[in-house]
Amino acid sequence: MQRDYWYSVARDPGDLDTARLVGERAAQRTVRRLNARRVPTCQVPVLFAAEVAGSLIGHFVRAVTGSSQYRRASFLLNAAGSQVFPAFFRLHEQPHLPKGLGSAPFDNEGVGTRAQELVKDGVLERYVLGSYSARRLGLETTANAGGVHNLFVEGNAQDPQRLMGSMERGLLVTELMGQGVNAVTGDYSRGAAGFWIENGEVQYPVEEITVAGNLRDMYQGLEATGTDIDRRGNIVSGSILIARMTVAGS
């Protein structure tokens, strides 16, 4: 017995995938997970598929919000101006993008939004602030009351097949489960499912495993991003390859 899913979301109904296409994609994803197995515990490169890669960036955004900073409840405390990601990595907001799921002329406090950098050349440029958190930190609002607006992940984008081809032995993660993320220490441990990679090719589906590491180390160890952009959310990202993580299995 296996299960999986797929979905389509858009601001314009004309941009939605057909029900048939969504159903076929869900069925294909389910069938390819048949006969899944566990893998021995090891440390290997981990490729997060585009549909789950955005969650890694979501943890980063939460760590650099004003509330996490003034409460001193962040593993990236006082990190503004420091190198958090590799030099090729960039995060930027585009709040006025037509039909963007996170597009908005104003934030939740009525402050006008604007295109702006969050991470440039791997360096954290600023925090994510509303008016209250900005005052607590002695800073000015960044028009992010309520969150970021169309946050784009950019890097040394490569074809996903090329990313897998660079992995002599590793894991492709297509699903994450559980809430094992410590926002204060950055410790990361989540249940996962996906596919085992050897010599750059998928060998078999895997399940009942855990991927673990520390978010600070994972961000520093980010090796590449993918061209397979998933635009179905407020964080727009392709696949993300992390150099090394612990995969706990049998």
KOLKOLMAR-193301 format. One record per residue (C-alpha): x, y, z. Coordinates in steps of 0.1 Angstrom, whole numbers, plus 2048, in hexadecimal, padded with zeros to 3 digits. Layout:
N
XYZ...
//
This chain:
250
80080080080D8227F68008457F380B8677E57FB8877D87FD8A47C07EB8C57BD7E88E57A97E39087B77E19297A57D194C7A97C394A7867AC92C7807B892A75C7DB9217697D090377D7DA8E07707BE8CA7657AF8B177D7BA8957667DF8A17677DE8A578D7D08827917E987277980688378B7F98777AD7F58547A08188547908288607B08168457C481F8287AD8448317AD84582D7D283B8087D18537EF7E186480A7F687F80080F89580E82A8BA8168268D681183F8DF8308548F98448429058678398FF8718158F588E7FF8D08958008BC8A57E389C8B57EE8838B47D28738D57C88528CD7D98638CA7FB8818E17F786D9007FF8698F382388F8F782988C91B81F86D91F83588291585389B92F84A88094A84687294286989594487889B96886A87997687387999288C86697F8A687F9638A689B97C8A988E9928C68839738D98A69658D38969458C78A993F8A78C792B89C8D09498868D09638A28E09848988E99758768E299386190199C84C91097984F91695D8368FA94483A8F993481891392E7FD91D94C7E89089417CA8E79417DE8CC95C7DD8AA9627ED89597F7E187198B7E485B9957C683A9A07D782B9B07B782E9927A180E98E78C7FB96F7978159677B18069547CF81896A7E781398B7D48059A87E88089CE7E68099D180C8129BB8297FA9B38468009D58557FA9E983681F9F082F8279F180A83A9D37FE8589D47E78709BE7D588E9B87EC8AA9A07F38AA9898118CA9768098E49827F09049707E78FC9598048FB97681D8DC97D8338D49A18298B89A884389E9998598799938518689AE8658469BD86C8429DE87F8419CF8A285F9B889E8729D488D86D9EB8AA8789D08C28989CC8AF89E9F28AA8999ED8848809F78698649E185B86C9CD83C8479CB8328469A783D82A9A785781A98684F83897783D84B97981D83C97F7FB8479697DE86995F7EB87E9527CE89B93A7D38B793E7BA8D992E7B78EF91A79F8D090B7908D58E97808BF8CF7708B28B678B8BF8997778E28A97788DF8AE79D8D78897A18F388078990B8917A090287A7BD91685A7BE90184F7DB8E58627EC8C08697F28A587B7DF88B8877F886888B7EA85488C80B85B89982E84889084E84789C8728528BC8838758B488E8848D788A8938EA8A889190F8A08AA9188BB8C69008B38BE8F988F8BE8D38958AB8C387989C8A087987E89686486E87685787287383286B85E81387A85F7F089284C7DA8B583E7DF8CF84A7C58EE8377BA90584179E8EE85E7968CF8497908B083F7A48B381C7B28948177C787B8297DD88282D80286B83482086C83384688C8468488978678598AD88384B8C08968658D98B38688DC8D68748CC8F285F8E99098629008EE8558E78E483A8E590782D90A90B82C90C8E981B8F38F18009048E67E08EB8EE7C58C78F87BC8B28E97A08A08F77828808E478A86F90279A8508FB7AF83A91B7AE81D90D7C28259217E18329427F08569347F086092D7CC87C9137CA88A8F77B689C8D87C48B78DE7DE8D58C87E28E68C68049098B88059058A18228EB89683B8E58788518CB8608448BF84985F8AF8298548B380485D
//
